[in-house]
């Protein structure tokens, strides 16, 4: 869900609407349950629409990052609490992180620091590193989505190996449009992670892509109608996705190691 407070501050730094004080009271029992489940040694962070106060009860996910929690445990806790709070949230999604994910000078680590600083609020556990505000620039955009070419290669391989086209189309659309938002940010000298506004803007920049971008936006929803077919996914990967990857590579650049 779009964060209306996201953008660029007077100092050129990224600004967002994320705040612990904006978390709707209805979701506090979920956060308490997750905190209890992961323990005090895990640094638990909230992001997404619940963190910006834009979540809808019964229709939004509760998105969390658990630093120091093994991935299998994060998955098990997610499943258990998703079932417990099925009437309150669409799902309790807990990603597993490691302290070293934000250490280093590579683009991936830089992007992780940007995400932690500007898109997450700590819920419980040890505090994370003390991070400065980050500029809304090409390095931040590259840190967020400079892996788009790697993802595109994996999607093509997955389709060739028989992956479910509907699930693959959904996953590819969401990531591709996040990369498009980063591309729009650098192209326009602004900052956004909103897929819908990125589609509208790039349809102005490249009108010939408007129809394909509308398809990707539809696929990025959870139950698109009609569902993506194998042939349609193939054409989208070879067409608009490949064009976005090429534009991103030329304008923003891909991940570089430290």
C-alpha positions as CSV (number, residue, x, y, z in Angstrom):
1,X,0.0,0.0,0.0
2,X,1.3,3.4,-1.0
3,X,3.1,5.5,1.7
4,X,2.1,9.1,1.1
5,X,5.0,10.3,3.2
6,X,7.6,8.6,1.1
7,X,9.9,10.9,-0.9
8,X,12.9,13.1,-0.6
9,X,13.6,15.4,2.4
10,X,15.0,19.0,2.2
11,X,18.5,17.6,2.8
12,X,18.2,15.1,-0.1
13,X,17.7,12.1,2.2
14,X,15.0,9.4,1.9
15,X,11.9,10.1,4.0
16,X,9.1,7.6,4.7
17,X,6.0,7.5,6.9
18,X,7.3,4.6,9.0
19,X,6.8,5.2,12.7
20,X,6.2,3.0,15.8
21,X,3.6,5.5,16.9
22,X,1.6,4.9,13.7
23,X,1.1,1.2,14.2
24,X,-2.7,0.5,14.5
25,X,-3.7,-0.7,18.0
26,X,-5.4,-3.7,16.4
27,X,-2.1,-5.2,15.4
28,X,-0.3,-4.9,18.7
29,X,-1.4,-8.4,19.9
30,X,0.4,-9.8,16.8
31,X,3.6,-7.9,17.5
32,X,3.5,-9.1,21.1
33,X,3.0,-12.7,20.0
34,X,5.8,-12.6,17.5
35,X,8.1,-11.0,20.1
36,X,7.3,-13.8,22.6
37,X,7.8,-16.4,19.9
38,X,11.2,-15.3,18.7
39,X,12.7,-14.4,22.1
40,X,14.7,-11.5,23.5
41,X,17.9,-12.3,21.7
42,X,16.4,-11.7,18.3
43,X,16.2,-8.1,16.9
44,X,12.7,-7.8,15.6
45,X,11.7,-5.1,13.1
46,X,8.4,-4.2,11.5
47,X,8.0,-2.8,8.0
48,X,5.3,-2.3,5.4
49,X,1.8,-1.0,5.7
50,X,1.5,-1.8,9.4
51,X,4.6,0.3,10.1
52,X,3.2,3.3,8.1
53,X,-0.3,3.0,9.7
54,X,-1.9,2.3,6.4
55,X,-2.8,-1.4,7.0
56,X,-6.3,-2.7,6.8
57,X,-7.5,-5.2,9.4
58,X,-8.1,-8.5,7.7
59,X,-6.6,-7.5,4.4
60,X,-3.0,-6.6,5.1
61,X,0.1,-8.6,5.9
62,X,2.2,-8.0,9.0
63,X,5.7,-7.9,7.6
64,X,8.6,-8.4,9.9
65,X,12.4,-8.8,9.8
66,X,13.9,-11.0,12.5
67,X,17.7,-10.5,12.8
68,X,19.4,-13.5,14.4
69,X,16.5,-16.0,13.8
70,X,17.2,-19.0,11.6
71,X,15.1,-19.1,8.5
72,X,13.4,-22.4,9.3
73,X,12.3,-21.1,12.7
74,X,11.1,-17.8,11.1
75,X,9.0,-19.9,8.6
76,X,7.5,-22.0,11.4
77,X,6.6,-19.0,13.5
78,X,5.0,-17.3,10.5
79,X,2.8,-20.3,9.7
80,X,1.7,-20.7,13.3
81,X,0.9,-17.1,13.9
82,X,-0.7,-16.6,10.5
83,X,-3.2,-19.3,11.5
84,X,-3.8,-17.8,15.0
85,X,-4.4,-14.3,13.6
86,X,-6.2,-15.3,10.4
87,X,-9.0,-12.9,11.0
88,X,-6.8,-10.0,11.8
89,X,-4.1,-10.2,9.1
90,X,-3.8,-11.8,5.7
91,X,-0.5,-13.3,6.8
92,X,2.3,-12.9,9.3
93,X,5.4,-12.8,7.2
94,X,8.7,-13.0,9.0
95,X,11.9,-12.7,7.1
96,X,15.2,-14.1,8.6
97,X,18.1,-11.7,8.7
98,X,21.7,-11.9,10.0
99,X,23.7,-9.1,11.7
100,X,26.3,-9.3,8.9
101,X,23.7,-8.5,6.3
102,X,24.3,-4.8,6.9
103,X,28.1,-5.0,7.2
104,X,30.3,-4.2,4.2
105,X,30.6,-1.8,1.3
106,X,28.9,-3.9,-1.4
107,X,25.6,-2.6,-2.9
108,X,23.6,-5.4,-1.3
109,X,24.8,-4.5,2.2
110,X,24.2,-0.8,1.5
111,X,20.7,-1.5,0.4
112,X,20.1,-3.5,3.5
113,X,21.2,-0.6,5.6
114,X,19.0,1.8,3.7
115,X,16.0,-0.5,4.3
116,X,16.7,-1.0,8.0
117,X,17.1,2.8,8.5
118,X,14.2,4.1,6.5
119,X,11.6,1.3,6.3
120,X,11.8,-0.6,9.6
121,X,10.9,0.2,13.2
122,X,12.3,-2.0,16.0
123,X,9.7,-4.0,17.9
124,X,11.8,-5.9,20.4
125,X,15.2,-7.4,21.1
126,X,18.6,-5.7,20.8
127,X,18.7,-2.4,18.9
128,X,20.2,-2.5,15.4
129,X,23.2,-0.4,14.3
130,X,23.0,3.4,14.6
131,X,22.5,4.3,11.0
132,X,22.5,7.8,9.4
133,X,19.9,9.0,7.0
134,X,20.7,7.9,3.4
135,X,20.6,10.0,0.3
136,X,17.8,9.3,-2.2
137,X,20.2,8.5,-5.0
138,X,21.3,5.9,-7.5
139,X,23.4,4.0,-4.9
140,X,20.3,3.5,-2.7
141,X,18.2,2.5,-5.7
142,X,20.9,0.1,-6.8
143,X,21.1,-1.3,-3.3
144,X,17.4,-2.0,-3.3
145,X,17.0,-3.6,-6.8
146,X,20.5,-4.1,-8.4
147,X,19.8,-7.8,-8.3
148,X,17.0,-7.5,-10.9
149,X,19.1,-9.1,-13.7
150,X,19.8,-12.1,-11.5
151,X,16.2,-12.5,-10.7
152,X,15.2,-12.3,-14.4
153,X,17.6,-15.1,-15.2
154,X,16.2,-17.2,-12.4
155,X,12.6,-16.6,-13.6
156,X,13.5,-17.7,-17.1
157,X,15.1,-20.9,-15.8
158,X,12.2,-21.6,-13.5
159,X,9.7,-21.2,-16.3
160,X,11.7,-23.6,-18.5
161,X,11.8,-26.1,-15.7
162,X,8.0,-26.2,-15.3
163,X,7.3,-23.7,-12.5
164,X,3.7,-22.7,-11.9
165,X,3.2,-19.8,-14.3
166,X,0.7,-18.0,-12.1
167,X,3.0,-17.9,-9.0
168,X,6.0,-17.1,-11.1
169,X,4.2,-14.3,-12.9
170,X,3.1,-12.8,-9.6
171,X,6.6,-13.0,-8.1
172,X,8.3,-11.6,-11.3
173,X,5.8,-8.7,-11.5
174,X,6.3,-7.6,-7.9
175,X,10.1,-7.5,-8.1
176,X,10.2,-6.0,-11.6
177,X,7.9,-3.2,-10.6
178,X,10.0,-2.5,-7.5
179,X,13.0,-2.2,-9.8
180,X,10.9,0.1,-12.0
181,X,10.2,2.3,-9.0
182,X,13.9,2.6,-8.4
183,X,14.4,3.4,-12.1
184,X,11.8,6.1,-11.9
185,X,13.4,7.5,-8.8
186,X,16.8,7.9,-10.5
187,X,15.3,9.1,-13.8
188,X,13.2,11.8,-12.1
189,X,15.5,12.6,-9.2
190,X,12.9,11.6,-6.7
191,X,12.3,8.6,-4.4
192,X,9.5,6.0,-4.5
193,X,8.9,2.3,-4.0
194,X,5.3,2.4,-5.1
195,X,4.6,0.1,-8.0
196,X,1.4,1.8,-9.2
197,X,2.9,5.3,-9.4
198,X,6.0,3.9,-11.1
199,X,3.9,2.3,-13.7
200,X,2.0,5.5,-14.4
201,X,5.2,7.6,-14.6
202,X,7.0,5.1,-16.9
203,X,4.0,4.9,-19.1
204,X,4.6,8.6,-19.7
205,X,8.3,8.2,-20.3
206,X,7.8,5.2,-22.6
207,X,4.2,5.1,-23.8
208,X,4.8,2.0,-25.8
209,X,5.1,0.1,-22.6
210,X,1.9,1.3,-21.0
211,X,-0.2,-1.8,-21.9
212,X,2.6,-4.2,-20.7
213,X,3.0,-2.3,-17.5
214,X,-0.7,-2.5,-16.8
215,X,-0.4,-6.3,-17.1
216,X,2.5,-6.4,-14.7
217,X,0.7,-4.3,-12.2
218,X,-2.3,-6.6,-12.4
219,X,-0.1,-9.6,-11.9
220,X,1.5,-8.0,-8.9
221,X,-1.8,-8.3,-7.1
222,X,-2.5,-11.5,-5.1
223,X,-5.3,-13.0,-7.3
224,X,-5.0,-11.5,-10.7
225,X,-7.7,-12.3,-13.2
226,X,-7.1,-13.8,-15.7
227,X,-4.2,-15.8,-14.1
228,X,-0.9,-15.7,-16.0
229,X,-0.4,-18.5,-18.5
230,X,2.9,-20.1,-19.3
231,X,3.1,-18.5,-22.8
232,X,2.1,-15.1,-21.5
233,X,4.7,-15.2,-18.7
234,X,7.3,-16.2,-21.3
235,X,6.4,-13.2,-23.5
236,X,6.4,-10.8,-20.6
237,X,9.8,-12.0,-19.4
238,X,11.2,-11.6,-22.9
239,X,9.5,-8.3,-23.5
240,X,8.7,-5.7,-20.8
241,X,10.8,-7.4,-18.1
242,X,13.8,-7.5,-20.3
243,X,13.3,-3.9,-21.3
244,X,13.1,-2.8,-17.7
245,X,16.2,-4.8,-16.8
246,X,18.1,-3.1,-19.6
247,X,17.0,0.4,-18.7
248,X,17.8,-0.3,-15.0
249,X,21.2,-1.5,-15.9
250,X,22.0,1.5,-18.0
251,X,20.5,4.1,-15.7
252,X,21.0,2.7,-12.2
253,X,23.5,-0.2,-12.5
254,X,23.6,-3.7,-11.1
255,X,25.0,-4.9,-7.8
256,X,28.7,-4.6,-7.3
257,X,30.5,-6.6,-4.6
258,X,32.5,-5.0,-1.8
